[in-house]
Amino acid sequence: MSASMPSAAQAVLIEDVARVVEGVPGVAFLKPGLAARLRSALGRAGAGTGGPSTAGVRLTPGPHAAAGWHVDVQVVVVRQARAVEVARAVRRAVEQDLAVRFPGRPGSRVTVTITGQV
């Protein structure tokens, strides 16, 4: 069960990565999770916690303590932006953010998937 549930520190890191991703030009939003979809289907206002949606970010540590992070990011981009450029910018931004946070750790593997355009 601990493999599927992130620790408190990891949850904070996921939120920080989500903020970095949402700040990249061309990103409309992170892929919404099930809770956001149900909330919109039920017609309720999205009175969340005020933090970014983290459903589009998965973060797992590497295979051993000295390895970097494995980050999977799923985003929706604005239609006017070139998806490949946005994906590259997201990957660079996340890699740079993690390199600053963990200077002694090897580089992280970041995968960006464009799930749609709006």
N, C-alpha and C positions, 0 to 999 in steps of 0.2 A: 504494500500500500504506500510505503514511503517513496517508491519510485515514481508514482503518478502524482503525488501531492508535493508541490514545491515547499521548501522551507520558507520561513519568514524573510530571510535575507534574499533568497532567490526570487521570491514574489516581488520584493522591492526592486530588484535588478530588472525583472521583467517589465515592471511599470516604467522604469527609467528608459529601457530600450524602446518601449512603446512610445514614449514622449519624443525620443530622438527620431524615430521613424516618422511620426506624425509631423515633425518639423521639416521634413525633406520636401522641397518644392515638387509639385506634381502628385503627391500622395493625397488622395481624397480622405481616406480613412483606412484603418486596419480592418481586415475581414471580420465581420460581426460574428459573435458566438451565438449559441443557442438561446441564451437568456435575452440577448438583444432582439433576436428574431421573434421570440415569444412576446416580448414586451410590445413590439411594433404590431404584431398580429392581434393582440388584445386591445390595442388602441390606447394604452396607458402612456402618459408622459414619461420620458426617460429620466426619471429623477434618480440618477446614479449617485455614486459617491463623490463625483467631481473629478475623479482621476480618469486617465485615458482607458479606453477599452483594451484589454490585453489578450483577447481571444485570438488575435492574429499573430501572437508571438509565442513560440515554444523555445525554451532554453534548457539545455542539458549540459552537465559537465562532461568533459572528455573522458576517455576510458581510464585514465589514472590521474592522480593529483596534480601532476605537472603539465597536463594537457590543457589546451584552451577550451573554450565553450563551443558547443554546437548550437547554432541559432537558426531557427526556421521562422521566417517572416512572411505573412500573407497579407497583401495590400490590394486595395482598389485605387486606381489612379484616375486623375481627371482626364477627360477625353482629349483635351488639347495637348497633353504631354505625350512624348514618345515613351512607351512603356519600357523599352530596353534601357533608356537613359535613366528613368526613374529607378528601375531595379538596380542598376549599377550605383546610383547615388545613395540609395538606401543601404546597400551592402557596404560601401565605403564609410558611410556615417556610423553604422553599427560597429564595424571593425575598429574605427578610430576611437569611438567611445569606450569600447572594451579595452583597447590598448592603453588608454589613459587611466582607466580604473584599475587595471591589473598589469602594471608595467613589467613585472618579472615573468609573466606567463606567456607561453607561445601564442601565436596568432590564433584567432577563433575562426571556425568554419561557419560562414553565413550563407544561407540559402534564401533567396527572395523569390516568391511566387506572386505573379500578378493574377488576381482572381477575377478582376472585372474592371470596367471603365464606367464612369458617370459623367 
